[in-house]
């Protein structure tokens, strides 16, 4: 692939800029949001104790100095020590990443594998009952808040129908409800977008030509329709990964799933700056990596992009 | 408008119409005996510390009181019983002598002796240890361990409540030698005590695994293993007990009790909270510096309606600053009255001119804090008070608490740590205390004298008089003494402690066997 190295270099440079911006915003916002010290000490602790802990955590230094220390450490891959857990922030977050990846990737692939065929089928059977039903379900999936869906699934599929455990992490059974909950929005978005992308392609001249050539409908769909509709589908799928990370915050809390979303929320409440910074940084890295992969897939799908 | 989780839960239940019916319909009634060897508990949050002197929060002391023993033990009946100390007596005014249990071993095999007890108590107030229980034993002057079976504690002044202090947080006994050899950080991650439960493993926000101590001096608990699962979402926590995935759930709000009781295999149990839910008052800011205004605020609250509507009857109306169940609780005192007419009179007498009265509430820090704030503000408006509710995030509340910068009123849920007014009203309202926003020379004199008197008759009189002063000045406006409820499988036989201790020792916990 001609020009791949400059392409890669450009992307890495942009990723670094994005990570720097994300880190800086989180650094500033966390410090605007409040002081962790009162949360660490008993309410009857003497004033001197507050000052001592603040000094110990380096929070008595000017903000710009704290920022300098933060950036220097970050460059060394050091996110500092968790204020709440009193161990390395990276080690704390590391303990939660596997659970989030397990849930996030399951939802992601579940969403893609279910939604693309549904969208395709809806488009092929446009304006039939099946199309209306599928799009109605998609509308619910897109508009219902994550934790409402989560609680509904617990009540209906776990408590009432006794199909899955109510919460917690364990075997694959534990994964089903949180993955469905987390994936619902993504699934709905991908299905709707696939439907409209496919409809657009189905009206194109080359599809008419393909049919006129006497190709079988299956071949027309697989070779000509899907491939041409793929670019917007792949784009939305990549972007939806960010939605998944956001949704994980709520889903993990509802289902007592020990992932970074839940850790992030608790760490924000605890004003545990290093853990929040580390979590957001890792989430940004995941998002950037996924989107980079998507860009590579564009190249595979569309030779015109590869040539540019 | 902000939707609470409970509102949405109700919505969810209504939408999934079937789910509103008792959940186990269609499933055979589950057995009410069990052969289980594992106890699973679902609680509202995870543990952060295992060092028992690092925490006073209920999600942590539930387990630290079981991994460790105290010298003295407060049972669910509210009385003090022998723990690692078999007997104790006061010699003179300031010397307490404790006889210690012999032959007790820590989970690592080390023997327990008076040196551990001495080091444990001394550790709490040594500033270099930076512990969160540093104020519990401030009355202690010095401690001696003359022989392995005797501990002598000298207090600075007479301290009638020393055994009670030893029975609550701060009083857990840690192994001196082991702690010195591994250091506090390792000890906090791998705790070693003498209690009925031994630490096995902890996966943050997923599960804590403990096992029964087979050689526990009080008898091995009635199970082999205990698993604690943090389940923060109420709907998921309640569903877990209804479905039988967990044996016990904590922090069950009143509106979930019917579901648990209607389910064939579960039941709800509760204990009257050892403490009160109060609106604490910044009596320095006008118009709250005027006692007549505070009296009017107290009179204008229909507490019966709050108990009935918001708590479904799971609470009682307080009569003053002393919780029911505590020493010197005056059973003859009537519940705080509701009299809006009299409230208006007192406002007029106070010359109240419509100054703003702000409740700074949290949402979910204590159960029902925000709904109660809204109800109370409406009651106050009816009585002609310009009431306003402002919602704070929990950490902002913590900050205001530490800096003493509340504008008007805020929620506090003081726990009676010693089953005595000294451990609640005086701990919080004394000069320099965490809620020092109001001073009254006579109140201060009595509080100090009662703390250091071993004459219970005198103390009784002192607390009566302090209650009288309190009810004139209202440094707190008490609202409710609620029940704290749990959901259990019917095969679990267990009585909750009112002070949030989770007592699973042999005398208080067993599985009903076939």
Contacts between the chains, C-beta under 8 A, distances in Angstrom:
chain1	res1	chain2	res2	distance
A	33	B	395	7.8
A	34	B	393	7.7
A	34	B	395	4.9
A	34	B	396	6.1
A	34	B	399	6.1
A	35	B	395	7.8
A	35	B	399	5.6
A	36	B	395	7.8
A	37	B	402	7.5
A	38	B	395	7.4
A	38	B	398	4.2
A	38	B	399	4.7
A	38	B	401	6.6
A	38	B	402	3.7
A	38	B	403	7.6
A	39	B	395	5.7
A	39	B	398	4.9
A	41	B	132	7.3
A	41	B	402	7.1
A	42	B	56	6.7
A	42	B	132	5.0
A	42	B	133	7.7
A	42	B	134	7.4
A	42	B	135	7.1
A	43	B	398	7.8
A	43	B	401	5.2
A	43	B	402	6.5
A	43	B	434	4.0
A	44	B	135	5.4
A	44	B	427	7.7
A	44	B	433	6.3
A	44	B	434	4.5
A	45	B	134	7.4
A	45	B	402	7.7
A	50	B	402	6.5
A	53	B	130	8.0
A	84	B	48	6.3
A	85	B	48	6.9
A	85	B	204	7.8
A	86	B	185	6.9
A	86	B	188	7.8
A	92	B	204	7.5
A	95	B	203	7.6
A	95	B	204	5.8
A	96	B	204	7.2
A	96	B	205	7.3
A	99	B	206	7.7
A	145	B	8	7.9
A	147	B	5	7.6
A	147	B	8	7.0
A	147	B	233	7.7
A	148	B	8	5.6
A	148	B	11	7.1
A	148	B	12	6.1
A	150	B	233	7.9
A	151	B	8	6.7
A	151	B	9	5.9
A	151	B	12	4.5
A	151	B	233	7.6
A	151	B	235	4.6
A	151	B	236	7.7
A	152	B	12	4.8
A	152	B	15	6.6
A	152	B	16	5.6
A	152	B	19	8.0
A	154	B	235	6.2
A	154	B	236	5.8
A	154	B	239	5.0
A	155	B	12	6.0
A	155	B	13	6.4
A	155	B	16	5.3
A	155	B	19	3.8
A	155	B	23	8.0
A	155	B	235	7.4
A	155	B	239	6.9
A	156	B	16	4.8
A	156	B	18	7.2
A	156	B	19	5.8
A	158	B	239	6.3
A	158	B	243	6.6
A	159	B	19	6.7
A	159	B	23	4.7
A	159	B	239	5.0
A	159	B	242	6.0
A	159	B	243	5.7
A	160	B	16	7.4
A	160	B	18	5.6
A	160	B	19	5.5
A	160	B	23	6.6
A	162	B	27	6.7
A	162	B	243	7.4
A	165	B	243	7.9
A	165	B	245	6.1
A	166	B	236	5.6
A	166	B	239	4.2
A	166	B	240	4.7
A	166	B	243	5.6
A	166	B	245	5.9
A	167	B	229	8.0
A	167	B	231	5.6
A	167	B	233	7.4
A	167	B	236	4.2
A	167	B	237	7.9
A	167	B	239	7.5
A	167	B	240	6.1
A	167	B	245	8.0
A	168	B	206	7.4
A	168	B	207	7.8
A	168	B	229	5.9
A	168	B	231	7.4
A	168	B	240	7.9
A	168	B	245	7.7
A	169	B	206	5.8
A	253	B	232	5.6
A	253	B	233	5.8
A	254	B	233	4.7
A	254	B	235	7.5
A	254	B	236	6.0
A	255	B	233	7.6
A	255	B	236	6.4
A	256	B	205	7.6
A	256	B	229	6.6
A	256	B	230	6.4
A	256	B	231	4.3
A	256	B	232	6.6
A	256	B	233	6.9
A	256	B	236	6.0
A	258	B	203	6.7
A	258	B	204	6.4
A	258	B	205	3.9
A	258	B	206	4.0
A	262	B	205	6.0
A	262	B	232	7.6
A	263	B	204	7.9
A	263	B	205	6.9
A	266	B	205	7.9
A	269	B	393	7.8
A	269	B	394	6.2
A	269	B	395	6.2
A	270	B	395	7.5
A	271	B	395	5.6
